Amino acid sequence: MTETPLRIVVAEDDERLAVLMTSILEDDGRFLVVGHATTGDEAVRLCEERQPDIVLMDIAMPGGDGIGATRAIHARDRGQHVVIYTGSDEYEDVARAQDAGAAGFLHKDALTSPELADALHVLHTNYVRGERD
């Protein structure tokens, strides 16, 4: 594969889920996980340090939740691509994520799916394309 992998920070406080998502993404070949945060505050710090292409952010984490972290990341860099995920089916969560600056939203069930890599690639491609329009 000649394309440079997309750099991802995974923000997930469940270590087993974070390892599984990292494995799915890195095995795909289009992604390189450059950091793993277990709190919202750590996700903000890792974004500043590692400059990822995508942040895959859990909505509910200790130490600053995913909404607050997304808001802080977006305040620093409006072009940062944050994809928030949750197990909730509440529309309010989608609206809060969008208000915070998230560029995408996934249901937590998608995180362990073989289609996770394809979904993130499409979300990122559409997000970048939308910035250029």
N, C-alpha and C positions, 0 to 999 in steps of 0.2 A: 504494500500500500504506500503510495508516494505522497499522499496528502498528510500535512502535519496534523497530529491528533489535537482535538479540542481539549483544553486544560480545564479540569473540573475540581471544585471544592465540594465535598459532600458534608453537609451539616446534619448529623443524625446522632442522637444520644444513645441509641440501641446499637451496641458494638456489633452484634451478629448481623443486623440488617445493613449496617454500614459496610461490613466486610463483603456481604453478598452483593450489594450494589456495586461496590468497587470491582469485584470479580467480573460481574456481568459487563460492566462498561469497558474495563481494560481488555477482557477477552475479545471484545468486538473489534478492537484495533483502531477505532476512530476517536478514542478518548484516552486521556491520561489523567488519573486522579492525582492532583498535586497537593491535596490537603484534606484532613478529616477533622471537623469541629464537632464537639459534643455539647456546646452551648452557643447561644446566639451571639454573645460577646466574642467568643473565639472565632466564629464565622466572619465577623466584621474584621477582626485582626488579620485572619488568614487572607481575606480578599485584598487587604492593603499590601500584605507582604508578597503574595503569590500571583496576583493579577490574573485570575482565571478567566476563561471565556464564558463559563457557566458556573453558577452556584446552584446546587441541588439542595434545597432548604426545607427541613421539617418545620411545620407550622408551630408545633408545641415542643419546646425544649426548655430546660432549666437555664438560668443565667442569661436571661434575655431571650424571649421567644422569637420564632422565625419572622413574625410580622415586624417586630421592632428592629430586628437585625436587617431585614430587607430594607426598611425605611432608612436606616443608618448607612447601609451600603449604597443605596440609590442617592442619598443626599451627597455622598462623597463623589460618586461617579454615576451620573444619570444613564450612561451607556452600559452599565454592568447588567448582564443577563442573569436574573435570578428566577429559578423555577421553584415554586413552593409546592409542597405536597402535604396531604393530610388524609386521614382515614374517614373524615367527616364528609357527609353528603350535603352539608348546609351551604346554601347560596351565599350566606353572610360571610363565610370563610373566603370564598372566591372574591367577593367584593372587597374585603379587607386586604387581601393579597394584592389586588389590582391597585387599590388606593396607596399601598405602601411602595408600589413601583415594580412589582413582580411582572415579568414578561410572559410567564406561563404558569399553569396550574395542573398538577397531576393528582389523581387519587392514589393513595398509598398502595392499593392492590397492584398498580402498574409497576411498582418498584422491583418486584421479584419476577416480572414477566420477561420472557426472552425479547419482547418488543420494546423494552425500556430504552435500549440504545437507539433504535429507529425513532421512537417518539422524541427523545431529546435532540437527535440530529435534525429532525423536521422542525421542532420548536425553535432551535437555534438558527437554522437557515432562514426561516420565515421572519424571525426577529431581526436578523442582520439585514435581510432584504427590505424590511419595513423601515429601518433606519436610513437606508439609501434613497428611498422614495420621497 
